[in-house]
Amino acid sequence: MIKYSIAMGIRMVCIVLMLFVQGWWLLVCAIGAIALPYVAVVFANVQGSAVASTVVRPGAVQVSRAPRRGPGNDESGT
């Protein structure tokens, strides 16, 4: 999140500088303001190299069934 915030801060500086610069610097600031959001999202979504580890799996699956309701298991109490 810090890298994304820094990139967006630089983008805001580029946008403000576009009001004051001319020539090639205007083009550089415009490219920075347009390209930085894409670059910031890509960098924010990059994950480090995954360390090989074993997958922890749950134990055996046990099927649990509700008790049958029938004439002998009526919970109404009648």
C-alpha positions in Angstrom: 0.0 0.0 0.0 2.9 2.3 0.6 4.3 1.9 -2.9 0.8 2.6 -4.3 0.5 5.8 -2.2 4.0 7.0 -3.3 3.1 6.4 -6.9 -0.2 8.3 -6.6 1.7 11.2 -4.8 4.1 11.4 -7.7 1.1 11.4 -10.1 -0.4 14.3 -8.3 2.9 16.2 -8.5 2.9 15.5 -12.3 -0.6 16.8 -12.7 0.2 20.0 -10.8 3.5 20.5 -12.7 1.6 20.2 -16.0 0.1 23.6 -15.2 3.5 25.3 -14.9 5.9 23.6 -17.4 6.2 23.8 -21.2 7.8 21.8 -24.0 9.2 18.3 -23.4 8.6 18.6 -19.6 4.9 18.9 -20.2 5.0 15.7 -22.2 7.0 13.9 -19.5 4.5 15.1 -16.8 1.5 14.0 -18.9 3.0 10.6 -19.5 3.7 10.2 -15.8 0.2 11.2 -14.9 -1.3 8.8 -17.4 1.1 5.8 -16.9 1.6 5.9 -13.1 -1.9 4.5 -12.1 -1.3 1.4 -14.2 2.2 0.9 -12.9 1.1 1.5 -9.3 -1.6 -1.1 -9.5 0.7 -3.7 -11.1 3.3 -3.1 -8.4 0.7 -3.2 -5.7 -0.5 -6.6 -6.9 2.9 -8.2 -7.3 3.6 -10.8 -4.7 7.0 -12.0 -3.6 8.4 -15.3 -4.5 6.4 -18.0 -2.8 8.4 -20.2 -0.4 7.7 -23.9 -1.1 5.8 -25.2 1.8 3.5 -28.1 2.4 -0.2 -27.6 2.0 -2.1 -28.1 5.3 -5.2 -30.2 4.5 -8.1 -30.8 6.9 -8.7 -34.3 8.3 -11.0 -36.9 6.9 -14.5 -35.7 6.0 -17.2 -37.0 8.3 -20.8 -36.9 7.2 -23.1 -35.7 9.9 -26.8 -36.4 9.5 -29.7 -34.9 11.5 -31.8 -37.5 13.4 -34.7 -38.8 11.5 -38.1 -37.4 12.2 -40.8 -40.0 12.3 -43.7 -41.1 14.3 -41.5 -42.3 17.1 -39.2 -39.2 17.1 -41.8 -36.5 17.1 -40.6 -33.5 19.1 -44.0 -31.9 19.6 -44.5 -33.9 22.8 -47.9 -35.3 21.9 
